[in-house]
Amino acid sequence: MITLEERIARMERLLRRLEEDQPYLRVRLSPLGKEHRESSYAFADRIRAEAEAELHRLLGERVPPLESIAPQPADEPRGESPQPPTN
């Protein structure tokens, strides 16, 4: 089974490749009829939208870094109680 980070990287690569392929897709589809071109563009748009949604879902599954969930030191050192003010 691949790790979450690998899945995120794959999804990012897919989105980048889809974006880079956009001009070539137009050239490849130009000989087709209008209906076929529109259907192909709609399919490519659906794939891109689903990949973006999956990437956002995967990013949401990431565990926050340990620094953000580690206990923080208290204001007062352990074992000492605040001293009452003297008048």
KANOR-V915945 format. One record per residue. N is the residue number from 1. PHI is phi as a letter, one per 40 degrees, with the letter a starting at -180 (* if undefined). PSI is psi as a letter, one per 30 degrees, with the letter a starting at -180 (* if undefined). D_LAST is the distance of its C-alpha to the last C-alpha in whole Angstrom. Layout:
n->{N & N}
phi->{PHI & PHI}
psi->{PSI & PSI}
d_last->{D_LAST & D_LAST}
//
This chain:
n->{1 & 2 & 3 & 4 & 5 & 6 & 7 & 8 & 9 & 10 & 11 & 12 & 13 & 14 & 15 & 16 & 17 & 18 & 19 & 20 & 21 & 22 & 23 & 24 & 25 & 26 & 27 & 28 & 29 & 30 & 31 & 32 & 33 & 34 & 35 & 36 & 37 & 38 & 39 & 40 & 41 & 42 & 43 & 44 & 45 & 46 & 47 & 48 & 49 & 50 & 51 & 52 & 53 & 54 & 55 & 56 & 57 & 58 & 59 & 60 & 61 & 62 & 63 & 64 & 65 & 66 & 67 & 68 & 69 & 70 & 71 & 72 & 73 & 74 & 75 & 76 & 77 & 78 & 79 & 80 & 81 & 82 & 83 & 84 & 85 & 86 & 87}
phi->{* & c & c & c & c & c & c & c & c & c & c & c & c & c & c & c & c & c & c & c & c & d & c & c & c & d & c & c & c & d & c & c & c & d & c & c & c & c & c & c & c & c & c & c & c & c & c & c & c & c & c & c & c & c & c & c & c & c & c & c & c & d & c & c & d & d & c & c & b & c & c & c & c & c & c & c & c & c & g & b & b & c & c & c & c & b & b}
psi->{k & l & l & e & e & e & e & e & e & e & e & e & e & e & e & e & e & e & e & f & f & e & e & e & e & e & e & e & f & e & f & l & l & e & e & e & e & e & e & e & e & e & e & e & e & e & e & e & e & e & e & e & e & e & e & e & e & e & e & f & f & k & k & l & l & e & e & f & f & k & k & k & k & l & e & k & k & k & f & k & l & k & k & k & k & k & *}
d_last->{67 & 66 & 62 & 60 & 60 & 63 & 64 & 62 & 63 & 67 & 66 & 65 & 68 & 70 & 68 & 69 & 72 & 73 & 72 & 74 & 77 & 77 & 79 & 81 & 81 & 82 & 85 & 86 & 86 & 88 & 92 & 91 & 91 & 89 & 88 & 88 & 85 & 83 & 83 & 82 & 79 & 78 & 78 & 76 & 74 & 73 & 73 & 70 & 68 & 68 & 67 & 64 & 63 & 64 & 62 & 59 & 59 & 59 & 56 & 54 & 55 & 53 & 50 & 47 & 46 & 44 & 41 & 41 & 41 & 39 & 36 & 33 & 30 & 27 & 24 & 22 & 24 & 26 & 25 & 21 & 19 & 15 & 12 & 10 & 7 & 4 & 0}
//
